[in-house]
Amino acid sequence: MNWKQALTGLTASLVVVLAFSQPTLAFDEAEPTEKPAAEATAETQAPAEEAPAEEAPPLSLSDMYYALDNSMLMLCAVLVLFMQAGFAMVESGFNSSKNTINILFKNLMDVCVGVLVYYAVGYGLMYPGVDKPMLEGNGYFGFGQFGIPESGEPGPAALHKQVDFLFQVAFAATAATIVSGAVAGRLKFSSYLIYSIILTGLIYPISGYWKWGGGWLNRMEFYDFAGSIVVHAVGGFAGLAGALVLGPRIGRFKDGKSVPIPGHNIAQATLGVFILWVGWYGFNPGSQLAFAGTANTDAVMLIATNTTLAAATGGVAAMVLGWIMYGKPDISMALNGVLAGLVGITANCDSVTNVEALVIGGVAGLLVVFGILALEKLKIDDPVGAFPVHGLCGVWGGVATGIFGDYDLGVQILGSVVIPVYAFVTMFILFTVLKAIGQLRVSEEDELKGLDLSEHGMQAYH
């Protein structure tokens, strides 16, 4: 077979294939004229499709504002509560290792006991409200209810009472725990519990009512945005009262001279300061109490930035001044400088410019160094510098609000003096009474042994 014959055969085969496939293609393309009877019957008997479920109405702007504001405030409350870990690290790191468990335990009980007491009576004292108060707020004292009242109607800038309580109780615990460092190493654990209950349940809520609950200072337009005075100065001056009544630790002052008792773990203290710094982003921005909308967002960003700038400037200012005075940079001064800047800006972080925040933080950093030196000259033992950081710089924050903000300086000075003096006097009386009945300070033997063993029968390190 030559190639011509092969080509002829192949062509013939293709013709046959195409001839048989053409009807099939035509059949496939054609539309069926009618459906099989069985198929038609099945379709007519098939149940009708269920109607789609009715969609929920879209959220209103008010609902979205309510959800965002309350969710963000819940997050801020968690950040403020986590600051307790920072206080625990700072206070234990700056103190002797033999008192570590005692300090950690006090911080834990500040939260546990504080939550219960503030829930029972503190919240009602601080926010008497207008809904049938048992003792209608007269500007100085009021009591609304035991526990937490029912939440109001949702709406823009409205807060659920439950999350408001969580945020406020974290502030109350902060005020209480400041004192722990000032009295470290010599105060009986039982006496500390008594102090914590009274400050969280009575002293702090009453002074808080004067400003944040609509009391007499608020009516005078005294301004303290997030608590330089209401929280930090209260804790700082209460700590000063405790340190004065207790007296210094054994060996802290000899022959009229200051004898430093170094902390056992500066790394732990440094970690604590960083935790506190992060927690302050719940403390200050959270005090805006509203996050939805352009105006609130802008305010929160300004607050966070001013908080950061003041902390940084406070740390640098304290480092430089300490370096000049002692010839070497001291990290403990710088750490306290950071905290001082944070405390100073807390009253006014929403109402000053970035440059003014730098000034406020820098002045606070200088004040804390001078404050620590003044305590040493006066032979007042404050192991962590609680009074210079929170008391002195808290007052500076309140006064600075009148200097840099659009608030009456005289009113700011009044509020910045009255609230700390109230805290100091009431706590001085309490500590004096405890001392008079022999329940304030541990024995000399127990102090030398360490409060971990003498008060709790255990050691933090083995």
C-alpha positions in Angstrom: 0.0 0.0 0.0 1.5 3.3 -1.1 0.9 6.6 0.6 -1.8 7.7 -1.8 -3.9 4.6 -0.9 -3.3 5.2 2.9 -4.4 8.8 2.6 -7.5 7.9 0.7 -8.5 5.3 3.4 -8.0 7.8 6.2 -10.2 10.4 4.5 -12.9 7.9 4.0 -12.8 7.0 7.7 -13.1 10.6 8.8 -16.2 11.1 6.6 -17.9 8.1 8.2 -17.2 9.3 11.7 -18.5 12.7 11.0 -21.6 11.3 9.4 -22.6 9.3 12.5 -21.7 12.0 15.0 -23.7 14.8 13.5 -27.2 13.6 14.6 -25.9 13.2 18.1 -24.7 16.7 18.2 -27.9 17.9 16.8 -29.9 16.0 19.5 -27.7 17.4 22.3 -28.3 20.9 21.2 -32.0 20.6 20.7 -34.4 21.7 23.4 -36.6 18.9 24.8 -40.2 19.3 23.8 -41.6 18.0 27.0 -40.5 16.6 30.3 -41.1 13.0 31.3 -44.3 12.5 33.2 -42.6 11.2 36.3 -40.4 14.2 36.5 -43.3 16.6 36.0 -45.3 14.9 38.7 -42.4 15.0 41.2 -42.0 18.8 40.6 -45.6 19.5 41.2 -45.6 17.5 44.4 -42.4 18.9 45.8 -42.9 21.1 48.9 -42.5 24.9 48.4 -39.2 26.4 49.5 -39.2 27.8 53.0 -39.3 31.6 53.2 -36.0 33.1 54.2 -35.7 34.0 57.9 -36.5 37.6 58.7 -33.2 39.5 59.0 -32.5 41.4 62.2 -32.8 45.2 61.8 -29.4 46.9 61.4 -27.8 48.4 64.5 -28.5 52.0 65.1 -25.7 54.5 65.6 -26.7 54.7 69.2 -26.3 50.9 69.6 -22.9 50.9 68.0 -21.7 53.8 70.2 -23.0 52.0 73.3 -21.2 48.7 72.3 -17.9 50.4 71.4 -17.8 52.7 74.5 -18.5 49.8 76.9 -16.2 47.3 75.2 -13.3 49.7 75.2 -13.9 50.8 78.8 -13.9 47.1 79.8 -10.5 46.7 78.1 -9.2 49.8 79.9 -10.5 48.4 83.3 -8.4 45.3 82.6 -5.3 47.4 81.9 -5.8 49.4 85.1 -6.3 46.2 87.1 -3.1 44.7 85.6 -1.2 47.7 87.0 -1.4 45.9 90.3 1.2 43.5 88.9 3.4 46.5 88.2 3.0 47.8 91.7 3.8 44.3 93.1 7.0 44.1 91.0 8.2 47.7 91.8 7.6 47.4 95.5 9.1 43.9 96.0 12.0 44.7 93.7 12.9 47.9 95.7 12.7 46.0 99.0 14.6 43.3 100.8 14.1 39.7 99.5 13.0 38.6 103.0 9.8 40.7 102.6 8.8 39.7 99.1 5.9 37.4 100.0 4.5 40.0 102.4 4.5 42.7 99.7 3.0 40.5 97.0 0.3 39.3 99.5 -0.6 42.9 100.4 -1.0 43.8 96.7 -3.2 40.8 96.2 -5.4 41.6 99.1 -5.7 45.2 98.0 -7.6 43.9 95.0 -9.5 41.1 96.6 -10.6 43.0 99.7 -10.9 46.2 97.8 -13.3 44.8 95.2 -15.6 43.5 97.9 -15.6 46.6 100.1 -16.0 49.0 97.1 -18.8 46.8 95.8 -20.6 46.8 99.1 -20.4 50.5 100.1 -17.6 52.3 98.2 -19.4 52.7 94.9 -22.6 54.0 96.6 -20.6 56.5 98.6 -18.7 57.8 95.6 -21.7 58.0 93.2 -24.8 58.6 95.3 -26.7 59.5 92.2 -30.2 61.0 92.1 -32.3 57.8 92.0 -33.7 57.6 95.5 -30.5 57.9 97.5 -30.6 56.8 101.1 -28.7 59.9 102.0 -29.0 62.4 99.2 -25.6 63.8 98.2 -25.1 67.3 99.8 -21.8 68.0 98.2 -19.8 66.5 101.1 -21.3 63.1 101.7 -23.9 60.9 100.2 -24.9 57.3 99.8 -26.9 55.9 97.0 -27.2 52.2 97.4 -25.4 49.0 98.4 -23.9 47.2 95.4 -24.3 48.4 91.8 -27.5 50.1 90.6 -29.4 49.0 87.5 -28.0 50.2 84.2 -29.6 53.1 82.4 -30.9 53.2 78.9 -28.3 52.6 76.2 -27.3 55.7 74.1 -24.4 57.7 73.0 -21.8 58.0 75.7 -23.9 55.9 78.1 -22.1 53.4 80.2 -23.4 50.1 81.6 -23.2 50.3 85.4 -21.4 47.0 85.6 -18.5 48.1 83.4 -18.4 51.5 85.1 -18.0 49.7 88.5 -15.1 47.5 87.1 -13.3 50.6 85.9 -13.8 52.5 89.2 -12.9 49.6 91.5 -9.6 49.3 89.7 -8.9 52.9 90.5 -9.8 52.3 94.1 -7.4 49.4 94.4 -4.7 51.6 92.8 -5.1 54.2 95.5 -4.9 51.6 98.2 -1.8 49.8 96.9 0.3 52.9 96.7 0.6 52.8 100.5 2.0 49.2 100.5 5.5 50.4 99.4 5.7 53.2 101.9 5.2 51.0 104.9 7.0 47.9 103.6 9.1 45.8 105.9 7.6 46.7 109.3 3.8 46.9 109.2 1.7 44.0 110.5 -0.3 42.2 107.8 -3.5 42.4 109.8 -3.1 46.1 110.3 -2.6 46.5 106.6 -5.9 44.7 105.9 -7.7 47.1 108.3 -6.1 50.1 106.5 -7.0 48.7 103.1 -10.6 48.2 104.0 -11.1 51.7 105.4 -9.3 53.5 102.6 -11.1 51.6 99.8 -14.5 51.5 101.4 -14.6 54.9 103.1 -11.8 57.5 102.7 -11.2 57.2 98.9 -14.9 57.0 97.9 -15.8 60.2 99.9 -13.0 62.3 98.4 -13.8 60.8 95.0 -17.4 61.9 95.5 -16.2 65.5 96.1 -14.9 65.6 92.5 -16.1 62.7 90.3 -19.4 62.1 92.1 -20.7 65.6 91.7 -19.6 66.9 95.1 -18.6 70.3 96.3 -15.2 70.5 94.5 -16.9 69.5 91.2 -19.4 72.3 91.7 -16.5 74.7 92.1 -15.2 73.3 88.8 -12.1 71.8 90.2 -10.6 69.6 87.5 -8.8 66.3 87.8 -9.2 64.3 84.7 -7.9 60.9 85.6 -6.8 61.2 89.3 -3.5 62.9 90.0 -5.3 64.1 93.2 -8.2 61.8 93.7 -6.2 58.6 93.3 -2.5 59.2 93.5 -2.2 62.1 96.0 -4.7 60.2 98.2 -2.5 57.1 98.2 0.7 59.1 98.5 -0.3 61.1 101.5 -1.9 58.1 103.2 1.5 56.4 102.7 3.3 59.4 104.2 1.0 59.1 107.3 1.8 55.5 107.6 5.6 56.0 107.3 5.6 58.8 109.9 3.6 56.8 112.5 5.5 53.6 111.9 9.0 55.1 111.9 11.9 53.9 109.8 13.1 50.4 109.3 15.8 49.1 111.7 19.2 50.3 110.5 17.8 52.8 107.9 19.3 55.8 109.8 22.4 55.6 112.1 24.1 58.4 113.9 21.9 60.9 112.1 23.0 59.7 108.7 21.0 57.9 106.0 22.0 54.3 105.4 20.5 53.0 102.2 18.9 49.6 102.2 19.1 48.5 98.6 16.4 46.6 96.9 17.0 42.9 96.1 16.0 42.9 92.4 16.3 46.0 90.2 15.3 44.0 87.1 12.0 43.1 88.8 11.4 46.8 89.7 12.2 47.8 86.1 9.7 45.3 84.7 7.2 46.7 87.2 7.6 50.2 85.9 7.1 49.1 82.3 3.9 47.2 83.3 2.7 50.4 85.0 3.5 52.5 82.0 1.5 50.2 79.8 -1.3 50.1 82.3 -1.5 53.9 82.3 -2.9 53.7 78.7 -6.0 52.2 80.4 -5.8 54.7 83.3 -5.7 57.9 81.3 -7.3 57.3 77.9 -10.0 55.2 79.6 -11.0 58.2 81.7 -12.4 59.8 78.5 -15.3 57.3 79.1 -16.3 57.5 75.5 -14.5 56.3 72.4 -16.9 56.5 69.5 -17.0 59.4 67.1 -14.3 61.7 65.7 -14.1 64.0 68.7 -13.6 61.2 71.3 -11.1 59.5 69.1 -9.1 62.7 68.7 -9.2 63.2 72.5 -8.0 59.7 73.3 -5.1 60.0 70.9 -4.0 63.3 72.5 -4.3 61.8 76.0 -2.2 58.8 75.0 0.5 60.9 73.4 0.7 63.4 76.3 0.9 60.4 78.7 3.8 59.0 76.7 5.7 62.3 76.5 5.4 63.1 80.2 6.6 59.7 81.2 9.6 59.9 78.9 10.5 63.4 80.0 10.1 62.5 83.7 12.5 59.6 83.3 15.2 61.7 81.5 14.8 64.7 84.0 15.3 62.4 87.0 18.2 60.7 85.4 20.0 63.9 84.6 19.5 65.5 88.0 20.6 62.4 89.8 23.6 62.2 87.6 24.6 65.8 88.4 24.0 65.3 92.1 25.7 61.9 92.6 28.2 61.8 89.7 26.6 58.7 88.2 23.3 57.9 86.6 20.9 56.0 89.0 18.3 53.7 87.4 16.1 53.8 90.5 15.8 57.6 90.2 15.0 57.3 86.5 12.4 54.6 87.2 10.7 56.8 89.8 11.0 59.7 87.3 9.0 57.8 84.7 6.3 57.2 87.3 6.4 60.8 88.5 5.8 62.0 84.9 2.9 59.7 84.6 1.3 60.8 87.8 1.8 64.5 87.0 0.1 64.3 83.6 -2.8 62.3 84.9 -4.9 65.3 86.0 -4.5 67.2 82.7 -3.6 64.9 79.9 -6.7 65.8 78.0 -6.4 69.6 78.3 -2.7 70.5 77.6 -0.6 70.5 74.5 2.2 68.1 73.7 4.9 70.7 74.7 3.1 71.4 77.9 3.0 67.7 78.7 6.8 67.6 78.2 7.1 70.5 80.8 4.8 68.8 83.3 6.6 65.5 83.0 10.0 67.1 83.3 9.1 69.1 86.4 7.6 66.0 88.0 10.9 64.1 87.3 12.8 66.8 89.1 10.4 67.0 92.0 10.6 63.3 92.7 14.4 63.5 93.1 14.1 66.5 95.5 11.3 64.7 97.3 13.3 61.6 97.9 16.2 63.7 99.2 13.9 65.7 101.5 12.5 62.5 103.1 16.1 61.4 103.8 16.9 64.7 105.4 13.8 64.4 107.6 14.6 60.8 108.4 11.3 59.5 107.0 11.6 56.0 105.6 9.7 55.5 102.4 11.4 52.4 100.8 10.0 52.9 97.2 9.5 56.7 97.1 5.7 56.4 97.2 5.1 59.8 98.7 7.4 61.8 96.3 6.1 59.9 93.2 2.3 59.8 94.0 1.9 62.4 96.7 4.2 65.3 95.7 3.8 64.8 91.9 0.1 64.2 92.3 -0.2 67.7 93.8 1.9 69.1 91.1 -0.4 67.5 88.5 -3.4 69.2 90.1 -1.7 72.6 90.3 -0.3 72.3 86.8 -3.8 71.9 85.5 -4.5 75.4 86.6 -1.2 76.7 85.2 -1.5 75.2 81.7 -5.2 74.4 81.3 -8.2 76.6 81.1 -9.1 76.2 84.8 -9.0 78.5 87.8 -5.6 78.3 89.5 -7.0 79.1 92.9 -9.6 76.4 92.7 -7.0 73.9 91.5 -4.7 74.8 94.4 -7.7 74.4 96.8 -8.6 71.0 95.6 -5.0 69.9 95.4 -4.5 70.7 99.0 -7.9 69.7 100.6 -8.1 66.1 99.3 -4.5 65.1 100.2 -4.8 66.7 103.6 -8.1 64.9 104.2 -6.4 61.6 103.3 -3.3 62.3 105.4 -5.3 63.3 108.6 -7.7 60.4 108.4 -5.0 57.8 107.8 -2.7 59.4 110.5 -5.5 58.9 113.0 -6.0 55.3 111.9 -2.4 54.4 112.1 -2.0 56.2 115.5 -4.9 54.2 116.9 -3.4 50.9 115.7 -0.1 51.9 117.2 -1.7 52.8 120.5 -3.3 49.3 120.9 0.0 47.6 119.8 -1.3 46.3 116.5 0.7 48.5 114.1 4.3 47.3 113.8 5.9 43.9 114.1 8.5 43.2 116.8 12.1 44.0 116.2 12.9 40.3 116.1 10.3 39.6 113.5 11.4 42.6 111.4 15.0 41.4 111.4 13.9 37.9 110.5 11.8 39.2 107.7 8.0 39.4 107.3 7.9 36.5 104.9 8.9 34.1 107.7 7.5 36.0 110.8 4.1 36.9 109.2 3.5 34.1 106.7 5.9 31.3 107.6 7.4 30.9 104.1 10.1 32.3 101.9 10.0 33.6 98.3 13.5 32.3 97.5 15.2 29.1 98.5 
